[in-house]
Amino acid sequence: MDLTISEQRKIVKIIETAINVDFSVFSTTTLKSRLIHTMEVFEYRNADELAVKFNKENINKDEFLSIFAVPFTEMFRDPAMWRKLKTELISTVKDFKDYKIYIPACTTGDEYYTLLVLLNELNLIDNVRITVSSWSNKTIDLIKEVKISPKQIELNRANYKRFEGKDELSKYFENSLLKSLQKNTSFINLNLFTGKLPKNQDMIIFRNKFIYLKDDAQNIILNNLYNSLKIGGKLIIGIKENILINRTVNDKFIEECYTERIYKKK
C-alpha cells in the first residue's frame, strides 16, 4: 500500500471529524508510515473505504489510536541514560515520600517497566508517585497487564546487563512482580495537545517522541511539559533529540547532561 500526500490529508480530515484527534501534528514520514500500518491492520484499502467505515460503522476510537501509535519496543533503551538516572535518583529521591515522575504519551510499557525495575532495585518504589498517560484506554490496559513480546526478551536482557542491574530481569516477569510494583502509579487517558497535564512534577520522561512531531507540534508539547514540571524539575528526552535549538527554550531550561539529554526547569 502507498498513500499520496493528498490521500494522507484526506484521511487526516476524516479521522479528525470522526474521533476529534488531529493527526496533522505528526511529521510527514511518521504520518505516512503509521497510517499505512493502521489501514493495513483494519484492512482499509483507501481513504474512501476508511471514510465509509467511520461514517457507517462504530469504529473503536481506543483501538484505532492504540494501533496508530508509534511503539516503543525495548526496556532499558540507552542503558547509559538509565545508569545516569540511577545516580540521580539515589541522591535525590531518598529524602522524599512523594517524588513525582510523569511518563506521558505511553504507547507500550517499556519505559514504565524500566522505571519500576530501577526504583525497586534502589528500594525507592515507596518514595515515588508515578503518573502514566496515554491517549488510548486499550493501551493503558495492556500496559497494566505487562504485555511483553517474546521477540523483545533477549534485547531487554542485553540492555539490562549493560545497565548493570542487580538481578535477572526475568524475575520481574515471574509471579506478577511487575504488576505488584504498580501500586503507586496513576494511569490517565490524556491527549498531550488538548488535555490537562498533571502539575508539580519532579521529573518527566519523554524520550524519542519529539522526533515524530512537526516543529510547531514540538513547541506546543514542550510548553505543556514545561508547565507540568515544578521549578527545578527534570525533563529527560531521547539522546538523539535536542530541545535547546530554540532560543525560547533556553529561557526555560538549563542543560544538565548533554549526552543523556537531561534538562532542568529554570
Order of alpha helices (4+ residues) and beta strands (2+ residues): alpha-alpha-alpha-alpha-alpha-beta-alpha-beta-alpha-alpha-alpha-beta-beta-alpha-beta-alpha-beta-beta
